[in-house]
Amino acid sequence: MRTLLGHCIYPMAVIYREYCEILSSGDSLGKLKAPLAVLSAYAESEGQTGVAALDGLRRLKSELDSYLLDSCHFSCFYQFVYFICRERGQKNILVSTGIEAWKLVLTGRFRLLDQWCGFVKEHQRHTISEDTWLQVLTFSIVVHEDLGNYDPEGSWPVLIDEFVEYMIRYHDCRNVLNNSVHIQGLPYDSESGYAVDSKSSSICGNSVRVGCKKRWLSSQEEASQVESVNCIAQRLARIPSPLFSKRIRSSYFTPDSESMEVN
């Protein structure tokens, strides 16, 4: 990194070079906090944090160019963007800043970027957490464009759960062909009745399982699920979706609330 940006003396290049050196020190997360705090204070003194950082990040991204083709290098840059886009004294970034930052770093890398940014702008009223920021990169890499391998019971942030539910409900992302024995190209197991994707993806040495099983319904099972609009409305009023149930469990469950019912 020092060789790549050694000739660059504008503030954002200097800050990023120092950021990479801190992360490459091999120190534990606890020991990294102090030097990162000092670097954050320096960036703030240079007017290079929050929304003001975006212009510098655009220039930096153009300088790095082919360097970011490496997944590990890109992952480091992606983390840096969140680090530098935080406002003074804040752990999270503003929604408006996050949207612009996602457009900056994920254009050409995330096929659902426009839909994601539109959804976040419309439905996320608060800030963007670091966990959500990092998980969006993983989501963009391992989840298919049609969302067919998304697992609603996985450890995704609530905002991503809500986005997937929104896309399935209003944009018909899962384009399942009724007369095919494959679901979006996934191998079909005729004995179990499941379509299975067992591929994995590696992000900077971390193996991430991206496969999940989707139940393939027979024509009889599909017919048995056909209900009138009124019946569906009544059932939805009583029974939360899997994603909603997950949000209820994560948000409201306590050891003393085991008997709580969601009406």
N, C-alpha and C positions, 0 to 999 in steps of 0.2 A: 504494500500500500504506500509506503514512503517513497518507493521508486516511482510508482504510478503517478502520484500527486505531488512529487517532490518539487516540481516547478511551479505549483499552484500556491499562491500566497493569499488568495481571497479568504475571508473568514470561514465560510462553510467548508472549504477544502481542509483548512487547518483543523477545524473542529472534528471533522469526520476522520481525519488521519489519527488524531489523538484518541478518538473513540475506539477505533479498531485496535490500536496498540493497547488500550486498557483491557479490552475483551480478550486479547491474545496473550495476556500476562499469565493466564492459567490459575489466577487466584480464585478463591471461592466467591460466591455471590455476595456474602457478607462483606468481604474485603473490597469488593468492587464498588460498593455504595459510596464510599468517601471520595475516591477519585472521580467518579461519575458526577457527584454533586458539585465538585469543584469545576468540572468541565461544563456542567449546566449553567453555573453562575457566570462563567466566562462567556458562554454563548449568549446569555441574556444581556451581558454588558456590551456585546457587539450588535445587539438588536437582531439576533438570529434565532429567536424562539417563537413558538406559536405560529399564527398565520403569517407573520413576517418572515418566517423561515422558508416559505414555499419558493420564492424566487431563487434563493441560494440553492435550494434542493434541485430545482430544474437545471441550473447550470452544472451542479455537481453530477447529476445523472448523465448529462450529455458528455461530461469529461470521462466518466467511468465507462460508458458505452459497452464495449465487448467484455469488459471485466465482469459485468453483471450477468453474462450468459452462464457463468458458473452458479449452480444453485446455492452453494454455501455462501458465496460472495453476495449474491442477491439477498439471501436471508439476513445477512448482517446489515446490509443497506436498508432493508425493510424495517428491521428493528430500530435502526438509527433514525429513520423518518419519524417513528413514534416518539422516540426520546427527544428529538429536537422540536417537535410540534407541540409539546406541552407548554401551556402558559405558565407564568411565574408561580411557583409554589404549588402547582397542581400535579396530581398523579395521572389524571386522565386528560384527553384532548377534547376540544369542542367538536360537536357534530359537524358543523360547517367546515372546520379545518380538516377533520377526518375524511370527509367526502372528497375534498380537493386533493388530499394526500393520496387517497386510494386511486383517484384518477391519474395522478402523477406516476405512481409506481406500478399499478396493475394493468394499465392499458396495454392490450396485446397479450396479456397473460391470463386474464380471467374473462371468460366468455359471457358471464352473467353480470359483468361489472356495471353496466348501465342500469339494469334492473335492481341490482343491490344498492347502488347509490340512490336511486329514486325511492326505494323502499325505506332506507335509513333516513333520508330527508323528510319523508312523510310521517314515519312512525316512531322515530327515536327522538324523544324530547330532551334527553339528558346527554351526558358526555359519553365518549367511547372509551371503554376500559382497555388496558393493555392486553388482557386475556382475549377479549373480542378481536382486537386488532391482529394479534398473532394467529388466532384460530381462523380468521378470514383467509390468510395466506394458505393454511393447510386445506381449508375448504376448497379454495380455487384450484388446488393441485389434485386432490384425491377424489372429489365428488364429480360425477359425470354431469355434463351440461343438462341432461334431461332429469337429473336428480334421482335416477333410478337406483343408485346404490347408497343413497343417504339413509342412515340409521337414526330414527327419531329418538331412540333410547340411548344413543351414544352421548358422550360427554361434551356436546356442543354448547356454546353459550345460548341463552334464551333468545337473543336477537336473531341468531342464525336459524334456530328452530322456527321462529315466527316467520322469517323470510321464506323458508322452504314451504311452510304451511300456506303462506300467501300465494306463492308461485303455483303450487299444486291446485289450489282452490280457484284461482282467478286466471291463470295463464296456461293450464293444461300442459305442464312440463313433461309429465310422464305419458309419452305417446306409445301406449301399448297396443300392438296389433293383435286383434282378437283371433285371427286365424293362423297365427304363427306359433311355433314351439320355442321361439326365442324372445327374450325381452331386451330390446335395444342391443342385440348382438351378444347377449350373455348366454353361455351354455345352459341347456335345459336338462334337468334330471327327471326323466319320465316316471321313475319309481316314487320319488319324494314329492313331485309336483312343485319343485322350486327351481327358480333360475338363480344361478350362483356365479358370482364373480370373485375369484380368489386371488386377484392380482394385489400387489403391494407397491407402495411408492416409498422412496427413500429421500428424506429431506435432511441434508447435512449429516448423514450417517444414522439418522433415526428411522427405523423401519416403521411405516404406518400402514396398518391394515385398512384397506378401502372396500373390501367386499362385504356384502350382506345378502341375506336370503329374502326373496320376495315371493310370496305365495301366489302360485298360478291357479286361478279358479277354473273349475270345469264349467261347462255350459249350464249344468243343473244347479251348481252352487251360485253362479251369477244370476240365474233366473229366480232363485230363492231370495235373493237380496233386493229384488225389485219391489219398491214400496211406493205408495202414493206420496205426494208432496207433503200432505198433512201429517202422515205418519213419520216421515223423515224429520219434519220440524219438531214434532213432539219428542222424538227420541234424542235429537240433538240438544233439546232443552234440558234433558235429564242426564245425558251421558257425555262427558267431556271427551274431546279428541285425545289421542295418545300424547301429542305435543302439549296440549293444555294440562293434561294430568301430570306431565313431567314438571311443568311450571308450578302447579299447585304443590307438588311434593317438595320441590326445592325451595319454594318461597315460604310455605306456611307450616310444614311439618315440624313438630317438636315432639319430644318423648311423651309429653302429656296430652298430645292431640291425636292419638292413635284411633280414637273412635270418631274423629271429626268426619262429617260427611259433606261432600260438595254437591249442592243442589243445582 
